[in-house]
Amino acid sequence: MIQLLKKLRSNILVLLTHTVALPVLKIVRRKKKFPYSMEQLSALPFETVGNELWQLLNAHSIRLLPYYERHDIKHVVLDYPFTDEGEVSLQFFMLANGRVSFPVLATVIYGLVTMPEYYSSFRNAYQRGKEASDLSSLDWFAIMQQPLAEVRYQYSLAK
């Protein structure tokens, strides 16, 4: 029964992020074209942000989704996996780092209400977000060719 509830919880999180948030993003966010294809990301040097993004997407059989490229880059740079815990932790980090938006708040609230077993991870992610450098002016697309370790160091993102 618990496994069934966790599966339902996960499906609702996907529904909220992809079915509800994506149309909202298309309305409120001006689309900046992501300048890389999957093939181009795979050709970037090993351990660059772009190549690490390709590896993560490839490992999970995920394609680049328009309007979600920045979000996926954040998973790589901030080192949060594509799991329920990782998705909500990423949003706790962003909230603490000053990003207050509908998708962030909705995901944080959903995580607080439905995922008590991950409170410790959420607390750690929030603390990391507070301690990290301000990411609000970071051009996520411009860091694709930079070494991931250097980006994490530059923005105080060590775990």
N, C-alpha and C positions, 0 to 999 in steps of 0.2 A: 504494500500500500504506500509506504514512504517513497519507494522508487517511482511509483506512478505519479505521486504528487510532485516529485522533483522534475520528472519529465514534463508534466503539465506546466510547472513554474518556468522551466526553460523555454517551452514553446510560447508562453505568454511574453517572456522577455524578447524573444525573436520577433514576435508579432508587434510589440511596442516599438522596437528599434527599426525594423525594416518596413512594416506595413503602415505604421502611424508616423514615425519620425521622418522617414524618407520623403513622403509628400510635403511635409512641413518644411524640410530643408530645401526642397526644390522651389518653394514659394519665397522663403525669406533669405536664402543665400544665393548670391550671384555666383554662378558656376565659373570657376577658374579651371581651364582645361589642364588635366594632369598630363605632363609632357612625356610620359613613358608608357610603353606597352609592357606586357609580361615578358616578352622576348628581350626587350631592351633592359629591363630590370635584371634578368638572368645573366646578361652580359656584363653588368657592372662588376668591378673588382670585389672579390670575396671580403666580407666583413664591413662593407659599406652599408649605409642605411638602406639603399635601394636593393642591393643583393639580398640583404637579410629580410626585407619585405617580401621579395620574390620567394625566398626559401620558406617563409612562414605561410604565405598564401598557397604555395605549391604543396607543402606538407599537409595542408588541410583541404586540398582540392577546391580552393576558393578562387574565384576570378575577381578581378578588379571591378568594383561596383561604382558607377558614377555617383558623385557626392559623398562617397565613403572612403576615398583614398586617404584623406588626412586622418580619419579615424583609424584606419589600418596602420598607417605610419606611426601613430601614437602607440599602438600596441607594441610595435617593434622598439621604438625609442624608450618607452617607459617600462618595457619588459613585463607586460601583462598578457597572459595567454587568452586564446579565443575560447573561454569557458564562461559560465555564468559568473563565477567568482571574479574572473579576470575582467569581464565587461563592467561589472559594477565597481570593482576596485579602480579601474581606469577613470570612471566618472567621479569617484570620491577624490582621486588625485586632482582631477581637473577643477572640481569645485573648490578645493582647498587652495589651488593655484590661482583662483580668481575668475574662473570660467563659470558664469552663472547663465544658464540657458534652459529652455524647456526640456530638451533631451537629457541634459545633465541632471536637472532636478527630478525629472520623472524616473530616471534610472536609479538614482540614489534613494528616493523614497520607496520605489518598488523593492530594491535590495534590502532596505531596513525592515520593511513589512514582511517579506517572504523568505529571507535568507539569514536567520539568526546564527546559523552555524559558521558564517563567514564574518561576523562582526569584528573579530580580531584583524583579519585581513583588510577590512574596510578602514578600520582605525589606523592601521599602518600606512595604507595608501593615502589617507587624509594627511597624516603627519608628513609623509614624503612630499606631498604637494605643497604643504606649507613651507618646508625647508628648501625646496628646489627654487632655482631662479625663475623669474616670471617668464612664462612661455607665450604670453599674449601676442607678442610681436614676432614670434618665430615663423618664418616662412617654411612650412613643412615640406613643400615641394622642392625647395632650393637645397635641402640637405641630403638628397638622394645619393650624391657621389662622395659624401664625407664619410670617414670611418665612424662606425657606430660608437666605438669606445670614446672617441674624441667629442662627439656630440653629447654623450652622457656626462662626460667630465665637464665640458663647457657649461652645462646647465645644472650641475650639481644633482645628477639623477642616479647616483649609485644607490643600490638597494641595501 
